[in-house]
């Protein structure tokens, strides 16, 4: 359990580093313009309401429509007006301070976000599901893009959970109201060296099942930048800034299996009866019911969500991994795979698929 939390927190932090580095570069634009636009250009990984992120605004527009996207952006801007003056901003070019500031949210997200599929599929009363999702959003304070991904996953199973999550995460969560300490500012040679090692190790492994492989080029850039900064600030020491990079490196070294499948409802988003499918997944059995499960990552493994399909008949493959070919059929109100062929396969080196 502890290992899984560390790995998931490392994934969140690694996914954040490219955006934090880009924000640090933008903040150096003259006339304070850069610092003002930083919260709007990234994924919402920094301090303040993450829903100000314009990339997340675009994602919300695509997934939930313009009204939801505009409402979230407007609410986040309003909250920033109320809470922004109570936070202390770093006054140097350190990326370590921003990274340290989000460590508590990364740990909270690592512990709670993977439970969202279980919350959505638990068949609790609508009010209980909504309250649980809202509390999860408040504590975990996910980045803006992660919020859209989690809500999109929950929408198909529990619309109330998705709505509550969208209404709190990135707007009224802990990150939006937390204060930034002056201790977040500064530089530390060892912290930069740890960040260099973590980014380089994840990049060499093509994401290392921690982040989407599309982040690999950005991770290489971050590794180069952190290596340069470690040399530039080789005489600087601030041990408090080493927590985030240490978690990142520990996550890269530890590794962790895919999340446990908790969902109580089989669904394959976007599929329709009659569609032919070739699906590879882990075999999950309950009584005479059999399903194949694979986890999909949008940004990092903390937002991993199950993609599963129940087989129309009990399969001969009892455990492990299997590949099935067949046609989707509608049985008792749910999609099932009528497999023309199913065979056992070796577990893939990367158990995840990427959206």
MIGUMAR-354721 format. One record per residue (C-alpha): z negated, x, y; residue number from 1. Coordinates in Angstrom, 3 decimals. Layout:
! MIGUMAR-354721
{c3:Z; c1:X; c2:Y; resi:NUM}
...
***
This chain:
! MIGUMAR-354721
{c3:0.000; c1:0.000; c2:0.000; resi:1}
{c3:-0.967; c1:2.754; c2:2.457; resi:2}
{c3:2.128; c1:4.722; c2:1.509; resi:3}
{c3:4.358; c1:1.700; c2:2.149; resi:4}
{c3:2.780; c1:1.126; c2:5.582; resi:5}
{c3:3.289; c1:4.780; c2:6.548; resi:6}
{c3:6.920; c1:4.710; c2:5.401; resi:7}
{c3:7.663; c1:1.447; c2:7.211; resi:8}
{c3:5.960; c1:2.710; c2:10.380; resi:9}
{c3:7.994; c1:5.912; c2:10.151; resi:10}
{c3:11.149; c1:3.827; c2:9.878; resi:11}
{c3:10.253; c1:1.870; c2:13.021; resi:12}
{c3:9.516; c1:5.053; c2:14.947; resi:13}
{c3:12.691; c1:6.791; c2:13.760; resi:14}
{c3:14.747; c1:3.769; c2:14.777; resi:15}
{c3:13.087; c1:3.916; c2:18.202; resi:16}
{c3:13.620; c1:7.609; c2:18.953; resi:17}
{c3:17.334; c1:7.437; c2:19.904; resi:18}
{c3:16.616; c1:4.627; c2:22.363; resi:19}
{c3:13.585; c1:6.437; c2:23.786; resi:20}
{c3:15.662; c1:9.592; c2:24.273; resi:21}
{c3:18.420; c1:7.593; c2:25.972; resi:22}
{c3:15.798; c1:5.960; c2:28.196; resi:23}
{c3:14.350; c1:9.345; c2:29.161; resi:24}
{c3:17.827; c1:10.496; c2:30.182; resi:25}
{c3:18.505; c1:7.316; c2:32.173; resi:26}
{c3:15.131; c1:7.620; c2:33.902; resi:27}
{c3:16.316; c1:10.847; c2:35.521; resi:28}
{c3:19.082; c1:9.033; c2:37.412; resi:29}
{c3:18.406; c1:9.432; c2:41.179; resi:30}
{c3:16.975; c1:6.771; c2:43.474; resi:31}
{c3:14.762; c1:5.273; c2:40.737; resi:32}
{c3:17.737; c1:3.252; c2:39.534; resi:33}
{c3:17.560; c1:4.819; c2:36.111; resi:34}
{c3:13.906; c1:3.911; c2:35.536; resi:35}
{c3:14.630; c1:0.317; c2:36.506; resi:36}
{c3:17.539; c1:-0.131; c2:34.106; resi:37}
{c3:15.944; c1:1.608; c2:31.094; resi:38}
{c3:14.160; c1:-1.502; c2:29.723; resi:39}
{c3:17.426; c1:-3.446; c2:29.836; resi:40}
{c3:19.683; c1:-0.956; c2:28.052; resi:41}
{c3:17.699; c1:-0.083; c2:24.918; resi:42}
{c3:16.456; c1:-2.001; c2:21.898; resi:43}
{c3:13.152; c1:-2.858; c2:23.592; resi:44}
{c3:11.201; c1:-0.081; c2:21.891; resi:45}
{c3:9.293; c1:0.967; c2:25.003; resi:46}
{c3:6.434; c1:-0.552; c2:26.949; resi:47}
{c3:6.638; c1:-4.033; c2:28.431; resi:48}
{c3:8.325; c1:-7.227; c2:27.206; resi:49}
{c3:11.003; c1:-6.099; c2:24.746; resi:50}
{c3:13.108; c1:-9.253; c2:25.247; resi:51}
{c3:14.446; c1:-7.694; c2:28.462; resi:52}
{c3:16.819; c1:-5.711; c2:26.238; resi:53}
{c3:20.439; c1:-6.659; c2:26.998; resi:54}
{c3:21.646; c1:-5.652; c2:23.499; resi:55}
{c3:19.050; c1:-8.030; c2:22.090; resi:56}
{c3:20.145; c1:-10.686; c2:24.607; resi:57}
{c3:23.691; c1:-10.371; c2:23.228; resi:58}
{c3:22.424; c1:-10.563; c2:19.641; resi:59}
{c3:20.352; c1:-13.664; c2:20.439; resi:60}
{c3:23.393; c1:-15.248; c2:22.117; resi:61}
{c3:25.494; c1:-14.662; c2:18.979; resi:62}
{c3:22.849; c1:-15.833; c2:16.501; resi:63}
{c3:20.965; c1:-18.551; c2:18.403; resi:64}
{c3:23.226; c1:-19.489; c2:21.318; resi:65}
{c3:23.229; c1:-18.883; c2:25.081; resi:66}
{c3:20.309; c1:-21.176; c2:25.927; resi:67}
{c3:17.865; c1:-19.387; c2:23.625; resi:68}
{c3:19.120; c1:-15.968; c2:24.746; resi:69}
{c3:18.836; c1:-16.843; c2:28.461; resi:70}
{c3:15.395; c1:-18.423; c2:28.021; resi:71}
{c3:14.030; c1:-15.324; c2:26.268; resi:72}
{c3:15.452; c1:-12.950; c2:28.866; resi:73}
{c3:14.186; c1:-15.053; c2:31.772; resi:74}
{c3:10.708; c1:-15.377; c2:30.270; resi:75}
{c3:10.518; c1:-11.631; c2:29.603; resi:76}
{c3:11.492; c1:-10.786; c2:33.176; resi:77}
{c3:8.876; c1:-13.228; c2:34.480; resi:78}
{c3:6.156; c1:-11.716; c2:32.271; resi:79}
{c3:7.125; c1:-8.220; c2:33.439; resi:80}
{c3:6.675; c1:-9.327; c2:37.050; resi:81}
{c3:3.157; c1:-10.497; c2:36.207; resi:82}
{c3:2.054; c1:-7.625; c2:33.978; resi:83}
{c3:4.183; c1:-4.688; c2:35.070; resi:84}
{c3:1.950; c1:-3.495; c2:37.904; resi:85}
{c3:-1.021; c1:-3.226; c2:35.565; resi:86}
{c3:0.595; c1:-0.530; c2:33.440; resi:87}
{c3:0.754; c1:3.152; c2:34.141; resi:88}
{c3:4.173; c1:4.755; c2:33.697; resi:89}
{c3:4.720; c1:8.352; c2:32.679; resi:90}
{c3:6.025; c1:10.466; c2:35.521; resi:91}
{c3:7.832; c1:13.140; c2:33.547; resi:92}
{c3:10.661; c1:13.460; c2:31.067; resi:93}
{c3:8.498; c1:13.379; c2:27.934; resi:94}
{c3:9.730; c1:11.228; c2:25.074; resi:95}
{c3:6.473; c1:11.853; c2:23.209; resi:96}
{c3:4.462; c1:9.598; c2:25.500; resi:97}
{c3:6.692; c1:6.600; c2:24.840; resi:98}
{c3:6.597; c1:7.347; c2:21.128; resi:99}
{c3:2.802; c1:7.553; c2:21.121; resi:100}
{c3:2.549; c1:4.283; c2:23.036; resi:101}
{c3:4.381; c1:2.340; c2:20.338; resi:102}
{c3:2.541; c1:3.845; c2:17.345; resi:103}
{c3:0.013; c1:0.937; c2:17.145; resi:104}
{c3:2.865; c1:-1.584; c2:17.197; resi:105}
{c3:4.777; c1:0.382; c2:14.572; resi:106}
{c3:1.746; c1:0.361; c2:12.266; resi:107}
{c3:1.161; c1:-3.343; c2:12.886; resi:108}
{c3:4.799; c1:-4.164; c2:12.280; resi:109}
{c3:4.863; c1:-2.037; c2:9.146; resi:110}
{c3:1.927; c1:-3.955; c2:7.713; resi:111}
{c3:2.892; c1:-7.503; c2:8.696; resi:112}
{c3:6.636; c1:-7.856; c2:9.240; resi:113}
{c3:7.530; c1:-7.499; c2:5.535; resi:114}
{c3:5.359; c1:-10.577; c2:4.912; resi:115}
{c3:7.629; c1:-12.804; c2:7.013; resi:116}
{c3:9.808; c1:-13.855; c2:4.048; resi:117}
{c3:6.636; c1:-14.826; c2:2.175; resi:118}
{c3:5.350; c1:-16.771; c2:5.175; resi:119}
{c3:8.672; c1:-18.541; c2:5.584; resi:120}
{c3:8.961; c1:-19.370; c2:1.891; resi:121}
{c3:5.379; c1:-20.410; c2:1.200; resi:122}
{c3:6.017; c1:-24.129; c2:1.782; resi:123}
{c3:2.983; c1:-24.465; c2:4.054; resi:124}
{c3:2.733; c1:-27.312; c2:6.603; resi:125}
{c3:5.125; c1:-26.791; c2:9.508; resi:126}
{c3:2.291; c1:-26.273; c2:12.014; resi:127}
{c3:0.631; c1:-23.640; c2:9.809; resi:128}
{c3:3.922; c1:-21.775; c2:9.362; resi:129}
{c3:4.575; c1:-21.800; c2:13.129; resi:130}
{c3:1.068; c1:-20.588; c2:14.010; resi:131}
{c3:1.181; c1:-17.821; c2:11.381; resi:132}
{c3:4.590; c1:-16.648; c2:12.595; resi:133}
{c3:3.432; c1:-16.685; c2:16.230; resi:134}
{c3:0.322; c1:-14.625; c2:15.407; resi:135}
{c3:2.451; c1:-12.179; c2:13.420; resi:136}
{c3:4.796; c1:-11.810; c2:16.399; resi:137}
{c3:1.876; c1:-11.313; c2:18.798; resi:138}
{c3:0.265; c1:-8.538; c2:16.732; resi:139}
{c3:3.339; c1:-6.678; c2:15.485; resi:140}
{c3:5.240; c1:-6.788; c2:18.804; resi:141}
{c3:8.560; c1:-5.785; c2:17.200; resi:142}
{c3:11.431; c1:-4.256; c2:19.133; resi:143}
{c3:13.859; c1:-6.775; c2:20.602; resi:144}
{c3:16.643; c1:-6.246; c2:18.057; resi:145}
{c3:14.115; c1:-6.388; c2:15.225; resi:146}
{c3:12.868; c1:-9.714; c2:16.570; resi:147}
{c3:16.344; c1:-11.250; c2:16.402; resi:148}
{c3:16.853; c1:-9.908; c2:12.890; resi:149}
{c3:13.541; c1:-11.274; c2:11.564; resi:150}
{c3:14.060; c1:-14.666; c2:13.240; resi:151}
{c3:17.601; c1:-14.910; c2:11.879; resi:152}
{c3:16.291; c1:-14.275; c2:8.370; resi:153}
{c3:13.486; c1:-16.846; c2:8.719; resi:154}
{c3:15.691; c1:-19.537; c2:10.299; resi:155}
{c3:17.421; c1:-20.465; c2:7.051; resi:156}
{c3:14.142; c1:-20.937; c2:5.181; resi:157}
{c3:11.659; c1:-22.074; c2:7.839; resi:158}
{c3:13.073; c1:-22.996; c2:11.270; resi:159}
{c3:9.540; c1:-23.474; c2:12.653; resi:160}
{c3:8.665; c1:-19.861; c2:11.788; resi:161}
{c3:11.845; c1:-18.609; c2:13.467; resi:162}
{c3:11.218; c1:-20.656; c2:16.618; resi:163}
{c3:7.579; c1:-19.552; c2:16.913; resi:164}
{c3:8.509; c1:-15.922; c2:16.317; resi:165}
{c3:11.233; c1:-16.037; c2:18.986; resi:166}
{c3:8.899; c1:-17.711; c2:21.461; resi:167}
{c3:6.235; c1:-15.002; c2:21.253; resi:168}
{c3:7.801; c1:-11.703; c2:20.147; resi:169}
{c3:9.115; c1:-9.690; c2:23.066; resi:170}
{c3:7.636; c1:-12.085; c2:25.639; resi:171}
{c3:3.934; c1:-12.873; c2:25.152; resi:172}
{c3:3.042; c1:-10.236; c2:22.559; resi:173}
{c3:0.580; c1:-7.348; c2:22.750; resi:174}
{c3:3.243; c1:-4.879; c2:23.832; resi:175}
{c3:4.081; c1:-6.986; c2:26.903; resi:176}
{c3:0.492; c1:-6.945; c2:28.173; resi:177}
{c3:-0.757; c1:-3.564; c2:26.993; resi:178}
{c3:-1.599; c1:-0.854; c2:29.493; resi:179}
{c3:0.010; c1:2.529; c2:29.397; resi:180}
{c3:-2.487; c1:5.407; c2:29.548; resi:181}
{c3:-1.902; c1:8.562; c2:31.554; resi:182}
{c3:-2.704; c1:10.404; c2:28.328; resi:183}
{c3:0.682; c1:9.250; c2:27.058; resi:184}
{c3:2.409; c1:11.664; c2:29.434; resi:185}
{c3:2.975; c1:15.324; c2:28.733; resi:186}
{c3:4.503; c1:17.677; c2:26.187; resi:187}
{c3:3.423; c1:19.321; c2:22.948; resi:188}
{c3:5.349; c1:22.015; c2:21.103; resi:189}
{c3:4.098; c1:21.008; c2:17.641; resi:190}
{c3:4.852; c1:17.329; c2:18.253; resi:191}
{c3:8.430; c1:18.150; c2:19.215; resi:192}
{c3:8.742; c1:20.380; c2:16.125; resi:193}
{c3:7.491; c1:17.556; c2:13.886; resi:194}
{c3:9.931; c1:15.118; c2:15.509; resi:195}
{c3:12.744; c1:17.632; c2:15.024; resi:196}
{c3:11.930; c1:17.971; c2:11.317; resi:197}
{c3:11.681; c1:14.191; c2:10.789; resi:198}
{c3:14.935; c1:13.367; c2:12.606; resi:199}
{c3:16.818; c1:16.180; c2:10.885; resi:200}
{c3:15.511; c1:15.220; c2:7.429; resi:201}
{c3:16.424; c1:11.555; c2:7.903; resi:202}
{c3:19.853; c1:12.507; c2:9.270; resi:203}
{c3:20.587; c1:14.854; c2:6.349; resi:204}
{c3:19.841; c1:11.974; c2:3.988; resi:205}
{c3:22.071; c1:9.547; c2:5.884; resi:206}
{c3:19.104; c1:7.493; c2:7.044; resi:207}
{c3:17.026; c1:8.247; c2:3.973; resi:208}
{c3:16.600; c1:4.491; c2:3.176; resi:209}
{c3:14.443; c1:4.398; c2:6.312; resi:210}
{c3:17.029; c1:3.389; c2:8.900; resi:211}
{c3:20.551; c1:2.037; c2:8.871; resi:212}
{c3:23.048; c1:4.874; c2:8.160; resi:213}
{c3:24.761; c1:4.016; c2:11.450; resi:214}
{c3:21.826; c1:5.741; c2:13.140; resi:215}
{c3:22.677; c1:9.101; c2:11.517; resi:216}
{c3:24.717; c1:10.553; c2:14.441; resi:217}
{c3:21.997; c1:9.494; c2:16.899; resi:218}
{c3:19.325; c1:11.090; c2:14.704; resi:219}
{c3:21.223; c1:14.374; c2:14.745; resi:220}
{c3:21.301; c1:14.241; c2:18.549; resi:221}
{c3:17.561; c1:13.523; c2:18.618; resi:222}
{c3:16.873; c1:16.415; c2:16.244; resi:223}
{c3:18.808; c1:18.805; c2:18.488; resi:224}
{c3:17.026; c1:17.477; c2:21.585; resi:225}
{c3:13.578; c1:17.779; c2:19.985; resi:226}
{c3:14.343; c1:21.303; c2:18.780; resi:227}
{c3:15.347; c1:22.294; c2:22.305; resi:228}
{c3:12.228; c1:20.668; c2:23.782; resi:229}
{c3:9.985; c1:22.419; c2:21.226; resi:230}
{c3:11.369; c1:25.734; c2:22.452; resi:231}
{c3:11.240; c1:24.778; c2:26.120; resi:232}
{c3:7.600; c1:23.625; c2:25.935; resi:233}
{c3:6.463; c1:26.214; c2:23.368; resi:234}
{c3:3.331; c1:26.970; c2:25.372; resi:235}
{c3:2.327; c1:23.318; c2:25.859; resi:236}
{c3:-0.303; c1:21.644; c2:23.693; resi:237}
{c3:-1.468; c1:18.035; c2:23.699; resi:238}
{c3:-2.592; c1:17.117; c2:20.159; resi:239}
{c3:-2.804; c1:13.372; c2:20.911; resi:240}
{c3:0.993; c1:13.284; c2:21.131; resi:241}
{c3:1.429; c1:14.459; c2:17.531; resi:242}
{c3:0.506; c1:11.152; c2:15.875; resi:243}
{c3:3.929; c1:9.495; c2:16.076; resi:244}
{c3:5.996; c1:12.515; c2:14.971; resi:245}
{c3:3.515; c1:13.183; c2:12.139; resi:246}
{c3:3.941; c1:9.629; c2:10.842; resi:247}
{c3:7.726; c1:10.006; c2:11.059; resi:248}
{c3:7.716; c1:13.198; c2:9.019; resi:249}
{c3:5.216; c1:11.805; c2:6.507; resi:250}
{c3:7.446; c1:8.767; c2:5.970; resi:251}
{c3:10.477; c1:10.986; c2:5.370; resi:252}
{c3:8.558; c1:13.068; c2:2.829; resi:253}
{c3:6.710; c1:10.286; c2:1.021; resi:254}
{c3:9.522; c1:7.848; c2:0.435; resi:255}
{c3:8.695; c1:4.411; c2:-0.921; resi:256}
{c3:10.250; c1:1.830; c2:-3.237; resi:257}
{c3:11.902; c1:-1.277; c2:-1.855; resi:258}
{c3:9.558; c1:-4.084; c2:-0.736; resi:259}
{c3:8.211; c1:-6.473; c2:-3.339; resi:260}
{c3:10.135; c1:-9.751; c2:-3.592; resi:261}
{c3:7.853; c1:-12.536; c2:-2.279; resi:262}
{c3:10.273; c1:-15.327; c2:-1.342; resi:263}
{c3:9.810; c1:-18.592; c2:-3.198; resi:264}
{c3:13.255; c1:-19.920; c2:-2.408; resi:265}
{c3:16.604; c1:-18.493; c2:-3.483; resi:266}
{c3:19.180; c1:-18.270; c2:-0.749; resi:267}
{c3:22.316; c1:-16.348; c2:0.049; resi:268}
{c3:22.980; c1:-16.762; c2:3.771; resi:269}
{c3:26.511; c1:-17.743; c2:4.729; resi:270}
{c3:27.707; c1:-18.405; c2:1.172; resi:271}
{c3:29.290; c1:-21.648; c2:-0.025; resi:272}
{c3:30.009; c1:-23.337; c2:-3.388; resi:273}
{c3:33.185; c1:-22.153; c2:-5.042; resi:274}
{c3:33.009; c1:-18.668; c2:-3.523; resi:275}
{c3:33.533; c1:-15.837; c2:-6.001; resi:276}
{c3:30.948; c1:-13.086; c2:-5.799; resi:277}
{c3:30.215; c1:-9.649; c2:-7.213; resi:278}
{c3:26.466; c1:-9.066; c2:-6.846; resi:279}
{c3:24.247; c1:-6.176; c2:-7.914; resi:280}
{c3:20.495; c1:-6.523; c2:-7.751; resi:281}
{c3:17.135; c1:-6.152; c2:-9.440; resi:282}
{c3:16.419; c1:-8.741; c2:-12.126; resi:283}
{c3:13.550; c1:-11.093; c2:-11.244; resi:284}
{c3:12.375; c1:-13.611; c2:-13.861; resi:285}
{c3:9.998; c1:-16.571; c2:-13.696; resi:286}
{c3:9.797; c1:-18.606; c2:-16.882; resi:287}
{c3:13.365; c1:-19.419; c2:-17.860; resi:288}
{c3:14.653; c1:-18.771; c2:-14.329; resi:289}
{c3:16.471; c1:-15.550; c2:-13.473; resi:290}
{c3:17.564; c1:-14.200; c2:-10.091; resi:291}
{c3:19.151; c1:-11.018; c2:-8.779; resi:292}
{c3:17.553; c1:-9.557; c2:-5.651; resi:293}
{c3:18.669; c1:-6.884; c2:-3.179; resi:294}
{c3:17.097; c1:-6.048; c2:0.169; resi:295}
{c3:19.159; c1:-5.839; c2:3.366; resi:296}
{c3:18.286; c1:-3.687; c2:6.374; resi:297}
{c3:19.436; c1:-4.490; c2:9.899; resi:298}
{c3:17.874; c1:-1.596; c2:11.865; resi:299}
{c3:15.095; c1:-0.085; c2:9.738; resi:300}
{c3:13.332; c1:-0.822; c2:6.476; resi:301}
{c3:10.500; c1:-2.671; c2:8.218; resi:302}
{c3:12.935; c1:-5.549; c2:8.848; resi:303}
{c3:14.225; c1:-5.484; c2:5.250; resi:304}
{c3:14.741; c1:-9.004; c2:3.931; resi:305}
{c3:15.682; c1:-10.215; c2:0.460; resi:306}
{c3:19.191; c1:-11.356; c2:-0.339; resi:307}
{c3:18.881; c1:-13.108; c2:-3.664; resi:308}
{c3:20.818; c1:-15.434; c2:-5.865; resi:309}
{c3:19.532; c1:-17.413; c2:-8.805; resi:310}
{c3:21.667; c1:-17.328; c2:-11.932; resi:311}
{c3:22.866; c1:-20.668; c2:-13.275; resi:312}
{c3:21.687; c1:-19.763; c2:-16.781; resi:313}
{c3:19.060; c1:-17.401; c2:-18.140; resi:314}
{c3:20.568; c1:-13.926; c2:-18.386; resi:315}
{c3:20.518; c1:-11.639; c2:-21.402; resi:316}
{c3:19.431; c1:-8.798; c2:-19.102; resi:317}
{c3:15.644; c1:-9.029; c2:-19.125; resi:318}
{c3:14.647; c1:-6.386; c2:-16.554; resi:319}
{c3:15.898; c1:-3.511; c2:-14.436; resi:320}
{c3:19.140; c1:-3.797; c2:-12.462; resi:321}
{c3:22.211; c1:-5.845; c2:-13.275; resi:322}
{c3:25.666; c1:-6.552; c2:-11.893; resi:323}
{c3:27.064; c1:-10.064; c2:-12.097; resi:324}
{c3:30.508; c1:-11.485; c2:-11.409; resi:325}
{c3:31.066; c1:-15.198; c2:-11.061; resi:326}
{c3:31.328; c1:-18.281; c2:-8.860; resi:327}
{c3:28.700; c1:-19.901; c2:-6.668; resi:328}
{c3:27.836; c1:-23.457; c2:-7.673; resi:329}
{c3:25.489; c1:-26.047; c2:-6.171; resi:330}
{c3:22.706; c1:-27.145; c2:-8.530; resi:331}
{c3:19.741; c1:-29.306; c2:-7.472; resi:332}
{c3:20.359; c1:-28.562; c2:-3.802; resi:333}
{c3:20.487; c1:-24.761; c2:-4.096; resi:334}
{c3:23.226; c1:-22.212; c2:-4.623; resi:335}
{c3:23.339; c1:-20.529; c2:-7.997; resi:336}
{c3:25.637; c1:-17.966; c2:-9.500; resi:337}
{c3:27.605; c1:-19.149; c2:-12.512; resi:338}
{c3:28.167; c1:-15.683; c2:-13.943; resi:339}
{c3:31.285; c1:-15.095; c2:-15.977; resi:340}
{c3:30.040; c1:-11.592; c2:-16.703; resi:341}
{c3:26.722; c1:-9.820; c2:-16.299; resi:342}
{c3:25.833; c1:-6.338; c2:-17.430; resi:343}
{c3:22.915; c1:-3.922; c2:-16.961; resi:344}
{c3:23.450; c1:-1.021; c2:-14.551; resi:345}
{c3:21.495; c1:1.999; c2:-13.434; resi:346}
{c3:19.275; c1:1.514; c2:-10.408; resi:347}
{c3:21.260; c1:2.690; c2:-7.358; resi:348}
{c3:20.136; c1:5.790; c2:-5.477; resi:349}
{c3:19.812; c1:3.581; c2:-2.377; resi:350}
{c3:18.294; c1:0.205; c2:-3.298; resi:351}
{c3:19.160; c1:-1.277; c2:0.098; resi:352}
{c3:22.292; c1:-2.777; c2:1.591; resi:353}
{c3:22.952; c1:-2.692; c2:5.333; resi:354}
{c3:23.994; c1:-5.455; c2:7.694; resi:355}
***
